[in-house]
Amino acid sequence: MSRRIKRTDPKPRSRDERKEARPFKARSAKTAGPRSGAKPGAKPPRFAGERAERRAPKAALETSAPAKPVEALLPTKVQTVTVTADENNMRVDRFLEARFPGLSFSHIQRVVRKGELRVDGKRVDSKDRLEEGQSVRIPPLKLDTPKAAGPLSEAAQKTLAALKEMTIYEDDDVLVLNKPAGLAVQGGSGMTRHIDQMLEVMRDSKGQKPRLVHRIDRETSGCLLIAKTRFAASHLTGAFRSRSARKVYWALVPGLPKPKQGRISTFLAKEEGEDDTIMRIAQHGDEGASHAVTYYAVVETAGNKLTWVSLKPVTGRTHQLRAHMEHIGHPIVGDPKYFNIENWQLPGGLQNRLHLLARRIVIPHPRGGVIDATAPLPPHMQQSWNLLGLDASRFDPIENAPEE
């Protein structure tokens, strides 16, 4: 595993008593010494194949200068922007949320409902999806007056305790949760409990609520990054958009992928069914199609019947890893949407649940240095690893791959 180096800030509040979950620490460019065994001046290792992908500007990774406050980024008059390739197939409300962190859900819905936001001159719904190259008219925006934080009810105190139990790391700007499988990140049809709703109990003295800056699927467990301030939300959202955030996932798949390390590059498009929605492999130019790139590497096998793979998504499309592994003939074990191998029997003792973990996230800290978070295997995956004789401390070929 990669080495963590402490920040020079006051010691953050972390759950040291969690033996499995290693709290991540930020690395400061000013105070961090060379890695063990590394040559002086040598570059730190990066993920395999990353050199071939678009990188964020160097300044985005190293600068410790404060970013502009969110209020300064909000348009004070009508402006027109163009949908980028990374924003292709993004929902209208998610588009506004990503571009202007800190806007309330109600404000976004109100702007769209009144027709103040238009796409190619036409009114849209907040759930409509954008296409690369479209022109979006954005009206003047402002932050809503924050709600005052009041005393917590008994139910709210239980929710706060549940969030603290999930916490891997927390400081004044950032919160990282080890989200359990089965708990949704945001609300949907019939959804009564989800992370976004739970964060209401963490409003600060100014009434500011922590904000989601990325999402993982409901049945996926692991690292979920949350901004506690508008300043952090703006910085972290920008890091995701510029792809200076690096993520590693672990999964269990049937068979043995060949080659043992590879790159999956396809276009993905949403396909609406009668009862469900999935991402299908599409062609360039298809309506709603977005380019998606994933690197994978075999970590360890269990008798060639099951394989532990490490996955690194370069892009962040919906269900990208699940659709890509199905595309190469090795869908993730327990996936209710994409596992379609006929007559395949789940080995005895393994639970029929999605075996996908958001294992690690590395991203520049809003105030300098680097956030490096790692989540443990969830209980159902740990049970499978134990039964199959897989060693969770084994060298990860993506996480520790040299740059050359």
N, C-alpha and C positions, 0 to 999 in steps of 0.2 A: 504494500500500500504506500501511497505517497506520503511524504513527511509533512506535518503541519507545524507551522511556526507561529507563536503567539503574537498578537498585536501589541502595540505599545499603549493602547487605550487602557482605562481601568478594567480590571478583570470582569468579563461578562458573566451574567447569570447563566449557568449551564447545569444540566442534570447529570452531575458526575456520578451519581449513584447508579445511573443506567449503565450496566456493565457492557451490554451489547452495543448500544448506540454511542458511537464516539462523537463527542461534541466537536463541531468544526470550528476552526479558528482562522482569523484573517492573517494574511501574510503582508507585512509592510515592506515596501521596496527599500525603505531607508534603513530599517533595522535588521532585516532578515539576512542571515549569513548564508554561505553556499551550502547546497545540499550535501549530505554525507556521501563521500566518494566522488563528488563531482569536481571537475577541474575549475579553477578560478576563472570567472567570466563566462563559464559555459551556460548555454541556455537550458532552462528546465525542460524535462520531457513533456511531450504533448501527445495527444491521442493519435493512433495510427491513421494515416491517410488525411490528416487534417490540413497538411500543407497544400493539398490539391483543392481545398475549398476556400471560399471567400473568407478573409479574416477581417476582424474589426481593426480600425486604426490603432496604432501602437499607443497613442495618447489615451485612448479609451481604457486601456488596461493599466496604465501606470500613473495617470494623473491623480492627484489628491485634491485638486482645486474644487471648491464647492460648485455644484450645478446650479443653474438658475432656478429660483423658486417656481413652483407650479403656476402660481398666479401670473408670473411674467410670460409663461408659455401660452396662456389662453388668448384666443383672438378677441380683440376689442372692437373689431369691425368685420364685416363679411369677408371671407377669404375662400379661395377655390384651390383644392389640392388634388393631386392625381394618385390613384391607387397604385401602390408598388407591387412588385412580384411577390414579396413576402406577405402582402395583405390580400392577395388573390383568394377568393372563396371565403373571406372573413365576413362574419355577420356585421351589419351596420352598427349595432350597439357595441359590439366588441371592438370595432374599428375606432369609435370615439373613445372608448375606455382605454385602449392602448395608446392612442395619440395624446390624450389629455388625462393622465392619471389624477385621481382626486375628484373627478366629476361624479356626482351621485347618480345612482340608478334612476331615480325619479326625474332628475334634470335631463338625462339622456333620453328617456322615454318621452318627455314633454316636448323636447326639441324636434324629435322625429314625428311624433303624433300631430303637431301643429304644422308640419310641412316646411319648417324653417330650414331643415337639412334636405338637400335635393341631390340626386345622382343623375348626371347627364340631363339636368333640367327637370327631372320627374320626381314626384313624391315617392317615398319608399316606406316599407315597414321595418321596424327595428330588427326583425328576424331575416330580412332579405339579405342575400349574399352579394358581395362586391366582386368585380372582375378587374384584373390588372388593366390599367390604362383609363379606367372610368374617371370622370371628373366629379368631384364631390364639393358641393357648396356648403360651407360651414358658417353658421351665423355667429354673432358675438356670444361668448360663453362666460359664465361666472361660477364661482364656487358657492354652494349653498351655505347658509349660516349653520355651523355645526350644532348638533344637539348637545345640551349640557349633560355631563355625566352625573347620574344620580346614584343613590344607594342600591346595591344589588339585592334582588329577591333571592329566596332560597334556591329556586330553579336556576337562576343566573349564576349563583355561586357554584352549583354543581357543574354547569357548563364550563365555567372558568377553570375548575379543577380538572375537568376532562381535557381541556386545551393544554394545561400545564403538564399533564401526564404524557401528552403527545410531544411536548417540546424537546427538541434536540439542542437548540441553542437560541439565545435571546439576548439582544442588546438594545440600546435606545432607538435604533433605526430598523432593525431587521429581526424577524422571527422565522425560524425554520421548524416545521412540524414533521413528525413521522406519521403521515396520514395512514390510518388503518384501512385495509381492504373493506369495501362495502359502504364506506362513508363518502357521499358525494362532496365535491368541492363547491359547486353552486347548485341552486335550486332548479327544479324542472317540474314537469307534470307529476303531481301527486307527491312531490318531495317536501317533507316536513322538517327534516333535520339535515343540515349541511354545514360545511366549514364557514362559508360566507355569513350565514345566519348566526353561527356560534360566535363569530368575531365581534358581534354587537356588544358583548359583555366586556370587551377590552377597550372601550372608548376612554381616551385620556381626559385630563382636567379641562382641556379645550373642546372636548366633544369629538375629537378626531377618532375615527375607527380604522383599525389596520386594514390594508387593502391587498387583495390577491394580485400577484404580478405574473403568475402563470398557472396552469391547471394540469392535473393528471386525471385519468379516467377513474370512475367510481370504484371499480374492482381492482385498480392498481394501488399498491401501497408504496410508502416511501416518502422521499424528500419533497416537501411543498414549501416554497419560498413565499414569504409574506412581508410587505412593507408596513412599518408601524407609523410612518410619517409621509406627508406629501412629497417632501424632499427625496426620501428613499424610493418612493413609488416611481417618481420621474426618472431617477437614475437607473433603477433596476429594469424598468420597462424598456428604457433605451438600450440597455445591455442585451436584452433578449432580442430586440429588433435588429441590432447590429451583429448578432450571433457571437458575441464575446462571452456568452454563457456556454459552458460545456457540461453535458449531462451523460451519465452512464446508467444503463438499466441492466438488470439480470433477469433471465428468463429460463424456463425449462421447456424443451421442445422434443418431439419424437424424432428418432433417427439421428443421423450424423450429417450435418450440412457439409457440402463440398463445393468449393475448397473450404478449408477450416477457417480462413479469414477472407472477408470479401466486402464488396460495396454494392448496395442495392440502390438503383436509381430508376424511379418510375414517375409517372404522373398519377395522381389520385383524384377521384371525384366522388362526391356524395351520391348515393343511390337510395332513394326513398322506396321502402317496401310497404306492404299493407300493415304489418305489425312492427317493423323495425327499420332502422337506417344503418347502412354500412358504407364503408369506403371501398370503391372498386378501382381496379387498375384501369387507367384511361390513357388516351393518346394525346399528344401535344395538340392543342387547339380545340379539344373537346370542351363543351360548355362546363364551366366550374372546375376545370382540371387545374391542379397545382403540382409543381415539381416537388418531389420528396426524395431525400437522400439519407440512407442509413448505413453505417459501418457495423459489421458483426464479427465476432471471433469466438471460436470454441474454447471454453475454459477447461471442461472435464466431461468425460462420458461415463455412462453407467451401462456397461455391457452392450453398447451400440444401439440399445433400445431407446434410451433417453439421453439428452445432451444438455448440459448447462452452457448457455451462451451469454456473452457480454455484448450489449448493443449500445451504439452511440448515434443518436439522431442528430444530423446536421441541421435539418429543417424541423419544424414543429407542427406537422399536420395532424388533424384529428385521426386517432387510431393508427398512426403511421407505422409504429413497430409491429402491431398486431396484423395489419394488412400486408406489410412487407414480408414478415416471416411466413404467412400463408402463401404468399406469391412464390417463394422459393421452395415450397413443399414441406415446410417445417413449422406449422402453426403452433402457437403457444398453448401448452397444456392447460386445460380447463377454460379456454376461451369460448364463451357461449355464442359469439358472433362469427368467428373465423375458423374454428377447429372443425373441419369437415372431412376427416379421413374415415372412410367407411370401415366398419368392423374392427376398429381399433379399440383395444381393451386397456383401460386405465390399470396400471399395476396395483396390486393389493396394498392397502394401507395409505395410498395417496388420495387426498381429497380432490374432488372435481371442482376446483376453484381456479381462477386465473393465476397462473404462476408467473407474475410479472412484478418486478420491484424497481422503483425509481431509486437506485442504489446511491448515486452520488451526484452532487451539483457543485460546480466551481464557477464563481462569478465575481467580478470586481466589486469590492465593498463601496458603498456610496461615499465614504469618507477616506478612502485609500486602503491599500492592501487588497487581499483576496478572501472571499468567503469560500470555505471548502467543507461541505457537509456530507456525511455518510449515514445512511439508515441501515438498520439490521434487517435480516430476513424476517418476514411476518411469520406468525406461528404455523400456518398451513404449509409455507414453503420450507421452514426449518424442519418440520416433520418429514417432508419429502426428502430433503438433503440428508437427514439422519438415516432414513430407510434405504436410500440409494448409496450411502457411503461417500457422499460428496463433501469436500472440505471447504467451508466458506472462507477460510483464511488463505486459500490457494492463490498464487500469482494470477492477476487478471491481465490478459494480453492486451486489452485496449487501455485499461487504466494506467498501466505502467509501460506502454510502448515507447521506445525511443523516437526522437524526431526524425532521424534518418532511417 
